[in-house]
Amino acid sequence: MNALTPEAIVQAQLDAYNAKDIERLLSIYADDAQHFDQVSGALLAQGSAQLRERFALRFADPLLHATLLNRICAGEIVIDHERIRRTFPEGPGSMELVACYQVQAGRIPRAWFVFGAITLD
């Protein structure tokens, strides 16, 4: 996977996410990867076990799907603007998300997320 560009690695991550393929998704992240809320700075998950738990919870939702709206690439940083369709506590709907991925040595060690407003169906 090291020969792939950061953009290709992030696309593989998005494809695995939409396929709900947790093993393939985790193989794209570094073993000690971290997810952060960009606005608050809060650590959302760290390491494969916590990422697995976070993804498994999302993947249980049959509506879950991420649509790429725009992508910006600069060196090892890839920024995706996505629309996420899923079931929220209030019901089914969507939200916009900005995800910033750092890619090093063919894997994602860190990702930061900005969660937009929820629009219910």
GROMACS elastic network, one bead per residue, 0.5 to 0.9 nm:
[ bonds ]
;  ai    aj funct       b0    kb
    1     4     6  0.56707   500
    1     5     6  0.89488   500
    1     9     6  0.78713   500
    1    28     6  0.85125   500
    1   105     6  0.85867   500
    1   106     6  0.56162   500
    1   107     6  0.79342   500
    2     5     6  0.79445   500
    2   104     6  0.87620   500
    2   105     6  0.58281   500
    2   107     6  0.77392   500
    3   105     6  0.89029   500
    3   106     6  0.71759   500
    4     7     6  0.79907   500
    4     8     6  0.58746   500
    4     9     6  0.63176   500
    4   106     6  0.67304   500
    5     8     6  0.51428   500
    5     9     6  0.62760   500
    5    10     6  0.87029   500
    5    76     6  0.86278   500
    5   103     6  0.87509   500
    5   106     6  0.77062   500
    6     9     6  0.50586   500
    6    10     6  0.61922   500
    6    11     6  0.85542   500
    6    73     6  0.78361   500
    6    74     6  0.89579   500
    6    75     6  0.76072   500
    6    76     6  0.59690   500
    6    77     6  0.72399   500
    6    78     6  0.68320   500
    6   101     6  0.87802   500
    6   102     6  0.80687   500
    6   103     6  0.56183   500
    6   104     6  0.79664   500
    6   106     6  0.72005   500
    6   107     6  0.83689   500
    6   108     6  0.87949   500
    7    10     6  0.52229   500
    7    11     6  0.61504   500
    7    12     6  0.86317   500
    7    71     6  0.85924   500
    7    72     6  0.86820   500
    7    73     6  0.66125   500
    7    76     6  0.86501   500
    7    77     6  0.85120   500
    7    78     6  0.63561   500
    7   103     6  0.87521   500
    8    12     6  0.61140   500
    8    13     6  0.85704   500
    9    12     6  0.50314   500
    9    13     6  0.62531   500
    9    14     6  0.87471   500
    9    28     6  0.72172   500
    9   103     6  0.77048   500
    9   106     6  0.69734   500
    9   107     6  0.71818   500
    9   108     6  0.81028   500
   10    14     6  0.62642   500
   10    15     6  0.86233   500
   10    28     6  0.84103   500
   10    78     6  0.71601   500
   10    80     6  0.87814   500
   10   101     6  0.73509   500
   10   103     6  0.80647   500
   10   107     6  0.88968   500
   10   108     6  0.80802   500
   11    15     6  0.61134   500
   11    16     6  0.85561   500
   12    15     6  0.50203   500
   12    16     6  0.60946   500
   12    17     6  0.84806   500
   12    24     6  0.87605   500
   12    25     6  0.80055   500
   12    28     6  0.77583   500
   13    16     6  0.51784   500
   13    17     6  0.60995   500
   13    18     6  0.86948   500
   13    24     6  0.80705   500
   13    25     6  0.57260   500
   13    26     6  0.86661   500
   13    28     6  0.64126   500
   13    29     6  0.83855   500
   14    18     6  0.62055   500
   14    19     6  0.85284   500
   14    25     6  0.83204   500
   14    66     6  0.75133   500
   14    67     6  0.88623   500
   14    68     6  0.85058   500
   15    18     6  0.52312   500
   15    19     6  0.61086   500
   15    20     6  0.85014   500
   15    21     6  0.86796   500
   15    25     6  0.85168   500
   16    20     6  0.59749   500
   16    21     6  0.51839   500
   16    22     6  0.71860   500
   16    23     6  0.85866   500
   16    24     6  0.60869   500
   16    25     6  0.52376   500
   17    21     6  0.63491   500
   17    22     6  0.73648   500
   17    24     6  0.87057   500
   17    25     6  0.64064   500
   17    55     6  0.82974   500
   17    59     6  0.82343   500
   17    65     6  0.79475   500
   17    66     6  0.78452   500
   18    21     6  0.77582   500
   18    59     6  0.88320   500
   18    64     6  0.74360   500
   18    65     6  0.55111   500
   18    66     6  0.63888   500
   18    67     6  0.88335   500
   19    22     6  0.85372   500
   19    65     6  0.86795   500
   20    23     6  0.89813   500
   20    24     6  0.89309   500
   20    25     6  0.81641   500
   20    55     6  0.83151   500
   20    56     6  0.84896   500
   20    58     6  0.87796   500
   20    59     6  0.57218   500
   20    60     6  0.88413   500
   20    64     6  0.86976   500
   21    24     6  0.55380   500
   21    25     6  0.60901   500
   21    26     6  0.86529   500
   21    59     6  0.86535   500
   22    26     6  0.60054   500
   22    27     6  0.85295   500
   22    52     6  0.69658   500
   22    55     6  0.69466   500
   22    56     6  0.72775   500
   22    59     6  0.83389   500
   23    26     6  0.52310   500
   23    27     6  0.62173   500
   23    28     6  0.89254   500
   23    52     6  0.85545   500
   24    27     6  0.51226   500
   24    28     6  0.66971   500
   25    28     6  0.54105   500
   25    29     6  0.69513   500
   25    55     6  0.89098   500
   26    29     6  0.52148   500
   26    30     6  0.77836   500
   26    31     6  0.80168   500
   26    48     6  0.67367   500
   26    51     6  0.75340   500
   26    52     6  0.71809   500
   27    30     6  0.73652   500
   27    31     6  0.81971   500
   27   107     6  0.79575   500
   28   106     6  0.77123   500
   28   107     6  0.51886   500
   28   108     6  0.62775   500
   29    32     6  0.80461   500
   29    33     6  0.60149   500
   29    34     6  0.89047   500
   29    47     6  0.89048   500
   29    48     6  0.79351   500
   29    51     6  0.89860   500
   29   103     6  0.89032   500
   29   106     6  0.88597   500
   29   107     6  0.51936   500
   29   109     6  0.60563   500
   29   110     6  0.82250   500
   30    34     6  0.85936   500
   30    47     6  0.78082   500
   30    48     6  0.78206   500
   30   104     6  0.88437   500
   30   106     6  0.88945   500
   30   107     6  0.55311   500
   30   108     6  0.55429   500
   30   110     6  0.82617   500
   31    46     6  0.88222   500
   31    47     6  0.55813   500
   31    48     6  0.53896   500
   31    49     6  0.88835   500
   31   109     6  0.78468   500
   32    46     6  0.61991   500
   32    48     6  0.64299   500
   32   109     6  0.68364   500
   32   110     6  0.88684   500
   33    45     6  0.80807   500
   33    46     6  0.56490   500
   33    47     6  0.51495   500
   33    48     6  0.70539   500
   33    51     6  0.80828   500
   33   108     6  0.67419   500
   33   110     6  0.54593   500
   33   111     6  0.80063   500
   34    43     6  0.71610   500
   34    44     6  0.75374   500
   34    45     6  0.57181   500
   34    47     6  0.64755   500
   34    51     6  0.82055   500
   34   108     6  0.87892   500
   34   109     6  0.63060   500
   34   111     6  0.63841   500
   34   112     6  0.84568   500
   35    42     6  0.86425   500
   35    43     6  0.60445   500
   35    44     6  0.52867   500
   35    45     6  0.51893   500
   35    46     6  0.64695   500
   35    51     6  0.81420   500
   35   109     6  0.87100   500
   35   110     6  0.59659   500
   35   112     6  0.58203   500
   35   113     6  0.76328   500
   36    39     6  0.87264   500
   36    40     6  0.84040   500
   36    41     6  0.60763   500
   36    42     6  0.55809   500
   36    44     6  0.52032   500
   36    45     6  0.72441   500
   36    46     6  0.89688   500
   36   110     6  0.78655   500
   36   111     6  0.62680   500
   36   113     6  0.62407   500
   36   114     6  0.89972   500
   37    40     6  0.57461   500
   37    41     6  0.52437   500
   37    42     6  0.52383   500
   37    43     6  0.65218   500
   37    44     6  0.65843   500
   37   111     6  0.87491   500
   37   112     6  0.57243   500
   37   113     6  0.50681   500
   37   114     6  0.62892   500
   37   115     6  0.79961   500
   38    41     6  0.51785   500
   38    42     6  0.74748   500
   38    99     6  0.88890   500
   38   100     6  0.88492   500
   38   111     6  0.88843   500
   38   112     6  0.51899   500
   38   113     6  0.52420   500
   38   114     6  0.55321   500
   38   115     6  0.86483   500
   39    42     6  0.80587   500
   39   112     6  0.89068   500
   39   113     6  0.79297   500
   39   114     6  0.63680   500
   39   115     6  0.85634   500
   40    43     6  0.89087   500
   41   112     6  0.85881   500
   43    46     6  0.73727   500
   44    50     6  0.86826   500
   44    51     6  0.88398   500
   44    54     6  0.86268   500
   45    48     6  0.87042   500
   45    49     6  0.87540   500
   45    50     6  0.53266   500
   45    51     6  0.57968   500
   45    53     6  0.88577   500
   45    54     6  0.73693   500
   46    49     6  0.77895   500
   46    50     6  0.57258   500
   46    51     6  0.65410   500
   47    50     6  0.56798   500
   47    51     6  0.61894   500
   47    52     6  0.85857   500
   48    51     6  0.50471   500
   48    52     6  0.58926   500
   48    53     6  0.85469   500
   49    52     6  0.51168   500
   49    53     6  0.63070   500
   49    54     6  0.87224   500
   50    53     6  0.50541   500
   50    54     6  0.61487   500
   50    55     6  0.85903   500
   51    54     6  0.50306   500
   51    55     6  0.60397   500
   51    56     6  0.83717   500
   52    55     6  0.52155   500
   52    56     6  0.58731   500
   52    57     6  0.85263   500
   53    56     6  0.51544   500
   53    57     6  0.62678   500
   53    58     6  0.88228   500
   54    57     6  0.54222   500
   54    58     6  0.66099   500
   54    59     6  0.88087   500
   55    58     6  0.50939   500
   55    59     6  0.59397   500
   55    60     6  0.86467   500
   56    59     6  0.50073   500
   56    60     6  0.62861   500
   57    60     6  0.55505   500
   57    61     6  0.76003   500
   58    61     6  0.57831   500
   58    62     6  0.89907   500
   58    64     6  0.71158   500
   58    86     6  0.83580   500
   59    62     6  0.72157   500
   59    63     6  0.89367   500
   59    64     6  0.67968   500
   60    63     6  0.89461   500
   60    64     6  0.83113   500
   61    64     6  0.55545   500
   61    86     6  0.66938   500
   61    87     6  0.66075   500
   62    65     6  0.86187   500
   62    86     6  0.77681   500
   62    87     6  0.83139   500
   63    85     6  0.63065   500
   63    87     6  0.64788   500
   63    92     6  0.78209   500
   63    93     6  0.89291   500
   64    84     6  0.70867   500
   64    85     6  0.53634   500
   64    87     6  0.73437   500
   65    83     6  0.82580   500
   65    84     6  0.57939   500
   65    85     6  0.52102   500
   65    86     6  0.67732   500
   66    82     6  0.62452   500
   66    83     6  0.57088   500
   66    85     6  0.63484   500
   66    86     6  0.88142   500
   67    81     6  0.86104   500
   67    82     6  0.53772   500
   67    83     6  0.51568   500
   67    84     6  0.64029   500
   67    85     6  0.81623   500
   68    71     6  0.74509   500
   68    80     6  0.68392   500
   68    81     6  0.61895   500
   68    83     6  0.66374   500
   68    84     6  0.88530   500
   69    80     6  0.74878   500
   69    81     6  0.53865   500
   69    82     6  0.51772   500
   69    83     6  0.69348   500
   70    79     6  0.82453   500
   70    80     6  0.58669   500
   70    81     6  0.50867   500
   70    82     6  0.70800   500
   71    78     6  0.70419   500
   71    79     6  0.56299   500
   71    81     6  0.63177   500
   71    82     6  0.87990   500
   72    77     6  0.82964   500
   72    78     6  0.57731   500
   72    79     6  0.51179   500
   72    80     6  0.66059   500
   72    81     6  0.87142   500
   73    76     6  0.76740   500
   73    77     6  0.59546   500
   73    79     6  0.64016   500
   73    80     6  0.88072   500
   74    77     6  0.53269   500
   74    78     6  0.64245   500
   74    79     6  0.85723   500
   75    78     6  0.78544   500
   75   103     6  0.87010   500
   76   101     6  0.81152   500
   76   102     6  0.56118   500
   76   103     6  0.50319   500
   76   104     6  0.65671   500
   77   100     6  0.68532   500
   77   101     6  0.56614   500
   77   103     6  0.63284   500
   78    99     6  0.81529   500
   78   100     6  0.57923   500
   78   101     6  0.51953   500
   78   102     6  0.65829   500
   78   103     6  0.77698   500
   79    98     6  0.69854   500
   79    99     6  0.56173   500
   79   101     6  0.62419   500
   79   102     6  0.88708   500
   80    97     6  0.79835   500
   80    98     6  0.56777   500
   80    99     6  0.51404   500
   80   100     6  0.64187   500
   80   101     6  0.81895   500
   81    96     6  0.72057   500
   81    97     6  0.58475   500
   81    99     6  0.65304   500
   81   100     6  0.89044   500
   82    95     6  0.83175   500
   82    96     6  0.56765   500
   82    97     6  0.51646   500
   82    98     6  0.63009   500
   82    99     6  0.77824   500
   83    94     6  0.65598   500
   83    95     6  0.56479   500
   83    97     6  0.61230   500
   83    98     6  0.88373   500
   84    93     6  0.84020   500
   84    94     6  0.52985   500
   84    95     6  0.53558   500
   84    96     6  0.61663   500
   84    97     6  0.69752   500
   85    92     6  0.76638   500
   85    93     6  0.58257   500
   85    95     6  0.67752   500
   85    96     6  0.89624   500
   86    91     6  0.85743   500
   86    92     6  0.58840   500
   86    93     6  0.58746   500
   86    94     6  0.60576   500
   86    95     6  0.84174   500
   87    90     6  0.77993   500
   87    91     6  0.54509   500
   87    93     6  0.61676   500
   87    94     6  0.80279   500
   87   120     6  0.89707   500
   88    91     6  0.50085   500
   88    92     6  0.57751   500
   88    93     6  0.69324   500
   88    94     6  0.84307   500
   88   118     6  0.84186   500
   88   120     6  0.83509   500
   89    92     6  0.82296   500
   90    93     6  0.87982   500
   90   120     6  0.77640   500
   91   120     6  0.66408   500
   91   121     6  0.77510   500
   92   119     6  0.86468   500
   92   120     6  0.58730   500
   92   121     6  0.59581   500
   93   118     6  0.69430   500
   93   119     6  0.54975   500
   94   117     6  0.84890   500
   94   118     6  0.57804   500
   94   119     6  0.53448   500
   94   120     6  0.64433   500
   94   121     6  0.78605   500
   95   115     6  0.73966   500
   95   116     6  0.57182   500
   95   117     6  0.56776   500
   95   119     6  0.60555   500
   95   120     6  0.86476   500
   96   114     6  0.85611   500
   96   115     6  0.65685   500
   96   117     6  0.67598   500
   96   118     6  0.75542   500
   97   113     6  0.68817   500
   97   114     6  0.57015   500
   97   116     6  0.55737   500
   97   117     6  0.87906   500
   98   112     6  0.81924   500
   98   113     6  0.56791   500
   98   114     6  0.50322   500
   98   115     6  0.67404   500
   98   116     6  0.79219   500
   99   111     6  0.68251   500
   99   112     6  0.57397   500
   99   114     6  0.65331   500
   99   115     6  0.87146   500
  100   110     6  0.83891   500
  100   111     6  0.54958   500
  100   112     6  0.50969   500
  100   113     6  0.64095   500
  100   114     6  0.86556   500
  101   108     6  0.66448   500
  101   109     6  0.81347   500
  101   110     6  0.61382   500
  101   112     6  0.66343   500
  101   113     6  0.88642   500
  102   107     6  0.83634   500
  102   108     6  0.57046   500
  102   109     6  0.63764   500
  102   110     6  0.54599   500
  102   111     6  0.62315   500
  102   112     6  0.87854   500
  103   106     6  0.62991   500
  103   107     6  0.54728   500
  103   109     6  0.65675   500
  103   110     6  0.76916   500
  104   107     6  0.55463   500
  104   108     6  0.62941   500
  104   109     6  0.68962   500
  105   108     6  0.83087   500
  108   111     6  0.73235   500
  115   118     6  0.87066   500
